């Protein structure tokens, strides 16, 4: 199975949460920790199938809040950073034709490109790079995954410099898109 096929397979079966607008709305004591673990009333949810089910009905509102939604109710939950964590990366091709597929801790696969952008920022608490990839949803409702440290280092190993609007950037290619990580001059890279 190719990278695109793996991505499509992981998306199949997602419920039509964007079409559900229940009247009953409330909050529940559920939290997604920064490490991607799910907790209910203070206890970690250890059943992977249950976590995957909850993840399939997770939405993000324009105000940045996260909710589990069904046709009859919507429950707000707490998310410490973003709801998903990238735990693996697979590469196909080379150079500008390179394609990178990312796997979340719940088994979803996305291929970085126009539909699944990579973004890089500095963590305000640690001042270390905080890399993210778009999983699903649009605009202010987008769900993202944080790329774990091991995968981030693999990503950096694939990095190259490329000139964007006359300025050299260090970044990676995937899906015919160059994703800027940091200005090359800041890294001393040519």
Secondary structure, 3 states (H helix, E strand, C coil): CCHHHHHHHHHCCCCCHHHCCCCEEEEEEEEECCCCCEEECCEECCCHHHHHHHHHCEEECCCCCEEEECCCEEEEEEECCCCEEEEEEEEECCHHHCEEEEEECCCCEEECCCCCCEEEEECCCCCCEEEEEEEECCHHHCEEEEECHHHHHHHHHCCEEEEECCEEEEEEEECCEEEEEEEHHHHCCC
